[in-house]
Amino acid sequence: MPAGVSWGQYLRFTAAALLSMMAGSQTVHLIYRPLEGLDNLVKEKEDEILRQRQASQETSVTSNHASS
């Protein structure tokens, strides 16, 4: 194994690292709640994109009529 450690030590360290990462991730999602407002942010961004598309379509239609 790498660095001259036994399989048992390597597997114990790997399991401890995995459990530590999982516990940290769960703690972040329970305490800081990073995904709490995600649905609202996505909806706001979709609405903003729709408004921009509608505005650009109206501008192109107006410029086409003006040039005719």
Beta strands, then each sheet from edge to edge (+ up, - down):
end
